[in-house]
Amino acid sequence: MSYTTNRQPQGILIDKVAFLREGMIAELVAINDYSTFISLTNNKEAINIFHHIMEEEKEHYGMFLDALRKYDEEQKEFECEVRDQVNISSKNIGKYSDLSYSKDKNHNLLMSIREAIKGELEAILLYEFFIDNITDEYLIALISKITSDEKEHIEELTLALTLLDKDSYGPIKS
């Protein structure tokens, strides 16, 4: 599958399993983007917004993976298999943070916010198209929940954008 940018899938997948994997990819890209955005600013309010959204993107990744395991038997088998193979010391669990990077003073925060909004919009387009082309009620409910959260993210980001940018965005008020 190709990408419209280096962040979001392009094209439409009708196969459930392939779509779930594409959704996982999109969520991972979003998590990485928000982690990068956090690392590039000292603005506490922006960090809080980015972190909140990143937490929900992580939840979406988990929701997609959980659904994938329901539709791909082999994936479910691997879930069980790796639980016995992967051992991480309890002293390392939760040790690393998405907030532990240095800040780049030359980064444009407004560009990051706009790029984040763009990514959310692309994800919604992909997810809504898929919903329109399936009949599986479980997946429709799951993807509708994720799409709703992405719409909330657009509002949170737009508010941050309009509060931080000295220029106006037409009729949008901060």
N, C-alpha and C positions, 0 to 999 in steps of 0.2 A: 504494500500500500504506500502511496506517496503522501507527502505532507504539504499543506498550503504554506506553512512556515515551518520552522524547525520545531514547532510545538504541538501542532494538532493534525490529526489524520484528515485526509481528503478522500472522497469517494464514499460510496455507500455499500455497506455489507448487509446482506439479508440473512446470512447464516448466523444463528444465535451464538455459537461458540466463538466464531471469529469476531463477532461484534463485542462480546464480553472481553476478549483479549485486547481488542482495539480500545475499549473503554478503560481497561487497566493501564494501557500505555498512556492514554491521554491523562489519566489521573496521576501517574508517576511523573509525567512531564510537568504537570501543574504543581505537584509537590516540590519538585526541584526548582521550578521558577520562583515559587513563593519563598523557598529557602534562600535562593539567591537574592531576591528583593529584600529580605530581612537582613541579609549580610551586607547590604549596600547602603543602609541608612542608619542614622542615630535617632530619627524621629520616632519617639515612643508610641504615639498614636498610630502611625503607619505600621510599625512593627506589630502592635496589638491586632490590627485589622488583618495584616498578612498572616500572622500566626493563627488567628481564628479560622481563616479560610483554609490554610494549609492543614489544620487538624481535620476539617470536614473533607478535604480532598483525600486525606489518608483513610477516613471512614469510607469514602466512595470506593477507593481501591479495594478495601476489604469486602465491601458489598459485592463488587463485581467478581472478586475471586471466589467468594462464597457461592455465588450463582453459578460460576463456571464449574465448580466442583459438583453441582447438581446435574449439569448437562454433559460433563465429560468424565466418564467413569475412570479413565486412566489418571486424570488429574486428581481425582479423589483418592485413588490408590497411592499416588505419590505423596499426598498430604500425610497419610498414615505412615508411610515408609520413612519419610524424612524426620518425623518426630523422634524416631528411634536412632537416627544417624547424626543429627545435628545437636551438639552440646555447647552451650554458651554459659560460661561461668556466671553465677548469680551476681558476682561483684561487678560485672560489666553490663548487666541489664540496666537500661535507662541511663547509662553513663554519658552517652553522646547526645548532643542537642543541635537542633536546627538553628539555634540562636547563638552558637559559639564561634561565629566567624568575625574577622576584622571588618571594619567599615571603610568603604572607599569614598573619600570626600569628593571625588570628581564625577560620581554617578548622578544621573538625573532621575530623581524620585518620581516626577510626574510622568516621565517616559515609562517607568516601571509600572505605574498604576494603569496607564493607558494600554500597555502591552498585556497586563493582567485582564483587563476588561475584554480586550480582543480575544484572548484565549477562552474566557468564559463564554463569550458569544459563539465562538466556533464550536465549542463543546455542546452547547444547547442545540445548535443547528443539527449536528450529527445525531444527538440523542433523540430529538423530536422526529427526525426523519425515520429513524429506526422504529420508534413507537408507532408511527403511522403505517408501518409495513409489517407489523407482527400482530398475532392474536393471543399470544401467551400472556395470560393475566398476571402471572407472577413477575415476568420481566417488565411488563407495562408498569406495574406498581413500583418496582424497584427503580427503573429508569426515570419514572415521573418524579419520585422523591429526589433523586440526584439532580434532575433538571430544575426542580424547584429550588434546591440549595444553590445551584449555579446562578439562578436568577437573583437570589438574595445576595450573592457575592457581587453581582453587577451593581446592585444598589449600594452596598457598603463601599465598594471601590469608587463609585461615582460620587458619593458623598465626600469621601476623602479627597478625590480629585478636585471637586468644586470648592472645598474648604482650603486646599493648599495652593491652588492655581490662582494667580492674580487676574487672569483672563476669565471671561464668562463663557459658558457653554449654552448659549441661546437661552431658552426659557427655563433651563434647569437652575434651580435655586439651592444654595447650600444651607 
